[in-house]
Amino acid sequence: MLTVGIDPGLDGAIVALADGRPFFSAPAPVVSVPKGKGKRTVYDVRGMVETLRAIPGAAFAAGFGEYDRPDLVMIESTSARSQGRQACHSLGRSGGLWEGITAGMGWRYQLVAPATWYRPMTAGAPGKGRDKGRSVISAGRLIPGLDLRRSERARKPHDGIADAGLLALYAYRQEHTGPHASGSKTEGDG
């Protein structure tokens, strides 16, 4: 079973698991564009599409068999929080882009609120609430083969990769025990 987790946002990530084992991870594709005298970071939509298209081939290359698509893509839903208006707009746009690209590819997906997936996936980790450290600790415990670094040169774990990994594992668990396992539909079902 192939599951994908997407943590949207400019600092988000994508992780894919085959039967709960990691074989693919990438930070969200972004590019820098000129803005006035400086630069700003924006979503690389073509890169987002290419990243998702690479997942079935990566599963085959890693020895997990041949897939033409994932069984389920779990995308964290976005909502307005105490961030500024620009941050809320950016996060909402990212979630919409990931959802649109995934739906356009004909892949089954589900949107899941952080309040739904975060608590069960970080149970037992030290700390309280939504904390980057809890995600990193939990991903390290639950998905030991997942490299949490943004790149091979990075020294620190990337919480976006940790969250995306936990979302992919949450999708895997939902397929085995959740409502879809008993035949009900989720968003993105055809």
Secondary structure, DSSP 8 states (H G I E B T S, - for coil): -EEEEEE-STT-EEEEEETTEEEEEEE--EEEEEETTEEEEEE-HHHHHHHHHHHHHHHHHTTS---SS-SEEEEE-----SS-HHHHHHHHHHHHHHHHHHHHTT--EEEE-HHHHHHHHHTT-SSSSS-HHHHHHHHHHH-TT---BSSTT--SB-HHHHHHHHHHHHHHHHHHHSGGGGT---TT--
